[in-house]
Amino acid sequence: MAGEERAVGRRAVLRAAAPAVVGGLAGCATTLGAGGPGTVSVLAAGSLARTVEDHVGPAFERRTGTVTYGEYYGSNALLRLVEDGVEYPDVVVSADATLLRDRLYGEFTDWDVAFAANSLGVGYRERTAFGRALARGEPWYEAALAADPGAVAIADPDLDPLGYRALQAFELAAAEHGLDGFRGTMAERVYEEPEEPQLLAGVETGSRAAGVVYRNMALDRGLPFLEFPDAYNFSRAGMADHYATVTYTTGDGYTARGRPILYNATVLEDAANPGAGRRLVQFLLDNPAVLVEAGLTVGAQLPTPSGSVPEAVGL
């Protein structure tokens, strides 16, 4: 398939699907789902690329001898790939638990387990006008408004919960800080990155000042991270009703309400290696220290099952 990169060997290609790519791949065969008995294929949120590649995958292989092959996209994009029959992974992992249930339940799976949480904020480069403003104690939103257009990046909200959460955070921040029209102003000024795993690459190279990202993504790259206040960092389960006051409707018509960040995993009904898939999900549940090391949060409320979780996945 022209223009399409695939995982080869132990490391997977870190990329995300733009809408044209999602449509253009329909009907094409892929490597996911075609592995042997000693492999498990994972289609996961782009924010988990390094989590899977550098932490979960190696630890799971050491424990079980099973090699993990991953591809990483914005969660809305990856779920569309499953719905359209483009990808056939064993395990699907979403950065928005409700999104997975809304899009895959009934046809592709009837269960999942939420296993980790995260928080939203700004990963930034210190040697920029934005970074220097933060060092002086200026509020992040004033620094963002003063930055050049395109200096602050967000993920594509039509492909990725990270993108629509950024816009939702801008709206909640407007209410929190009395910033009239802040969401609309920022939506016009930010750069939308379609490839979630690459969202902070521009910050690293200096071509961008900051990105609205999850905490683990900034830690992955050793960048400073300014966590947003609880009112709009989507990290507090007890603030779910408050988060739900804001929405975003994607280009394909899905309306996402603001909600706490929860990662969940499932094994597809037509998985090539369902046993290996269930073992990987079990590994996520049994090894919270691996997830915490990668910068995720595993609170007392996790793991949380939903649907008809198979007996092979013990909670």
SULLIN-V757236 format. One record per residue. N is the residue number from 1. RES is the residue in one small letter. SS is DSSP state (h for helix, s for strand, l for the rest). NEAR is the number of other C-alpha atoms within 8 Angstrom. Layout:
<<N;RES;SS;NEAR> <N;RES;SS;NEAR>>
//
This chain:
<<1;m;l;5> <2;a;l;3> <3;g;l;4> <4;e;l;5> <5;e;l;5> <6;r;l;9> <7;a;l;12> <8;v;s;7> <9;g;l;5> <10;r;l;8> <11;r;s;9> <12;a;l;12> <13;v;l;11> <14;l;s;11> <15;r;l;12> <16;a;l;13> <17;a;l;14> <18;a;l;10> <19;p;h;8> <20;a;h;7> <21;v;h;8> <22;v;h;12> <23;g;h;7> <24;g;h;6> <25;l;l;9> <26;a;l;10> <27;g;l;7> <28;c;l;7> <29;a;l;6> <30;t;l;10> <31;t;l;8> <32;l;l;13> <33;g;l;14> <34;a;l;7> <35;g;l;12> <36;g;l;5> <37;p;l;7> <38;g;l;8> <39;t;s;12> <40;v;s;17> <41;s;s;14> <42;v;s;14> <43;l;s;14> <44;a;s;15> <45;a;s;14> <46;g;h;15> <47;s;h;14> <48;l;h;9> <49;a;h;14> <50;r;h;9> <51;t;h;11> <52;v;h;10> <53;e;h;12> <54;d;h;8> <55;h;h;13> <56;v;h;12> <57;g;h;11> <58;p;h;10> <59;a;h;8> <60;f;h;14> <61;e;h;11> <62;r;h;8> <63;r;h;6> <64;t;h;6> <65;g;l;8> <66;t;l;11> <67;v;s;12> <68;t;s;12> <69;y;s;13> <70;g;s;16> <71;e;s;14> <72;y;s;17> <73;y;s;18> <74;g;l;17> <75;s;h;16> <76;n;h;11> <77;a;h;15> <78;l;h;14> <79;l;h;11> <80;r;h;9> <81;l;h;12> <82;v;h;10> <83;e;h;9> <84;d;l;9> <85;g;l;9> <86;v;l;13> <87;e;l;11> <88;y;l;12> <89;p;l;13> <90;d;l;19> <91;v;s;15> <92;v;s;12> <93;v;s;13> <94;s;s;13> <95;a;l;12> <96;d;s;12> <97;a;h;12> <98;t;h;6> <99;l;h;10> <100;l;h;12> <101;r;h;9> <102;d;h;7> <103;r;h;8> <104;l;h;12> <105;y;s;11> <106;g;l;6> <107;e;l;6> <108;f;l;9> <109;t;s;11> <110;d;l;11> <111;w;s;11> <112;d;s;13> <113;v;s;12> <114;a;s;14> <115;f;s;14> <116;a;s;14> <117;a;s;13> <118;n;l;13> <119;s;l;12> <120;l;s;14> <121;g;s;13> <122;v;s;13> <123;g;s;15> <124;y;s;13> <125;r;l;14> <126;e;l;8> <127;r;l;6> <128;t;l;8> <129;a;h;9> <130;f;h;15> <131;g;h;12> <132;r;h;10> <133;a;h;10> <134;l;h;11> <135;a;h;7> <136;r;l;6> <137;g;l;6> <138;e;l;9> <139;p;l;7> <140;w;h;7> <141;y;h;6> <142;e;h;8> <143;a;h;13> <144;a;h;9> <145;l;h;7> <146;a;h;7> <147;a;l;10> <148;d;l;6> <149;p;l;8> <150;g;l;9> <151;a;l;12> <152;v;s;15> <153;a;s;14> <154;i;s;15> <155;a;s;17> <156;d;l;14> <157;p;l;13> <158;d;l;11> <159;l;l;16> <160;d;l;15> <161;p;h;13> <162;l;h;13> <163;g;h;14> <164;y;h;13> <165;r;h;10> <166;a;h;11> <167;l;h;12> <168;q;h;14> <169;a;h;10> <170;f;h;11> <171;e;h;11> <172;l;h;12> <173;a;h;13> <174;a;h;13> <175;a;h;9> <176;e;h;8> <177;h;h;6> <178;g;l;7> <179;l;l;9> <180;d;l;6> <181;g;l;7> <182;f;h;11> <183;r;h;11> <184;g;h;7> <185;t;h;8> <186;m;h;10> <187;a;h;8> <188;e;h;6> <189;r;h;10> <190;v;l;12> <191;y;s;10> <192;e;s;10> <193;e;s;11> <194;p;l;10> <195;e;l;15> <196;e;h;15> <197;p;h;13> <198;q;h;10> <199;l;l;12> <200;l;l;12> <201;a;h;7> <202;g;h;11> <203;v;h;13> <204;e;h;10> <205;t;h;7> <206;g;l;8> <207;s;l;8> <208;r;l;13> <209;a;l;15> <210;a;s;14> <211;g;s;14> <212;v;s;13> <213;v;s;12> <214;y;s;13> <215;r;h;15> <216;n;h;11> <217;m;h;11> <218;a;h;14> <219;l;h;12> <220;d;h;10> <221;r;l;6> <222;g;l;6> <223;l;l;11> <224;p;s;10> <225;f;s;11> <226;l;s;7> <227;e;s;10> <228;f;l;11> <229;p;l;6> <230;d;h;8> <231;a;h;12> <232;y;h;12> <233;n;l;13> <234;f;l;15> <235;s;l;11> <236;r;l;9> <237;a;h;6> <238;g;h;5> <239;m;h;10> <240;a;h;11> <241;d;h;8> <242;h;h;7> <243;y;h;15> <244;a;l;10> <245;t;l;8> <246;v;l;10> <247;t;s;10> <248;y;s;10> <249;t;s;8> <250;t;l;11> <251;g;l;6> <252;d;l;5> <253;g;l;6> <254;y;l;7> <255;t;s;8> <256;a;s;9> <257;r;s;10> <258;g;l;13> <259;r;l;9> <260;p;l;12> <261;i;l;12> <262;l;s;12> <263;y;s;13> <264;n;s;15> <265;a;s;13> <266;t;s;12> <267;v;s;13> <268;l;l;12> <269;e;l;7> <270;d;l;8> <271;a;l;13> <272;a;l;10> <273;n;l;12> <274;p;h;12> <275;g;h;6> <276;a;h;12> <277;g;h;14> <278;r;h;11> <279;r;h;9> <280;l;h;10> <281;v;h;12> <282;q;h;10> <283;f;h;9> <284;l;h;11> <285;l;h;10> <286;d;h;6> <287;n;l;8> <288;p;h;9> <289;a;h;6> <290;v;h;9> <291;l;h;16> <292;v;h;10> <293;e;h;8> <294;a;l;11> <295;g;l;11> <296;l;l;12> <297;t;s;9> <298;v;l;13> <299;g;l;7> <300;a;l;4> <301;q;l;6> <302;l;l;9> <303;p;l;11> <304;t;s;8> <305;p;s;10> <306;s;s;9> <307;g;s;7> <308;s;l;6> <309;v;l;11> <310;p;l;6> <311;e;l;5> <312;a;l;5> <313;v;l;10> <314;g;l;6> <315;l;l;5>>
//
